[in-house]
Amino acid sequence: MQTINIHEAKTHLSRLVEEASQGKAFIIAKAGKPLVKVLPLSAEEQKGVEKFGFMAGEISVPDDFDSMGTPEITLLFEGKSL
């Protein structure tokens, strides 16, 4: 496995990341001391978590969501108590 100093890694980061994503892992060292290993994500790790629609059917939003609490909020902005 190739060891690269941190300055060189910063200079060639895009190329190194591309190579690592294709399976060519490498180690980044500082002053000759190994610090981190860069290796590709597994297929499972690349999938990640779906962000949109992950709670479909789990929650509902009321039809009056945009106006909920309007009278109370108006009073609070006017400095009046409920």
HELIX and SHEET records of a PDB file:
HELIX    1   1 ILE A    6  THR A   11  1                                   6    
HELIX    2   2 LEU A   13  SER A   21  1                                   9    
HELIX    3   3 ALA A   43  LYS A   47  1                                   5    
HELIX    4   4 PHE A   65  SER A   67  5                                   3    
HELIX    5   5 THR A   70  PHE A   77  1                                   8    
SHEET    1   A 3 GLN A   2  ASN A   5  0                                        
SHEET    2   A 3 PHE A  26  LYS A  30  1                                        
SHEET    3   A 3 LYS A  33  VAL A  38 -1                                        
END                                                                             
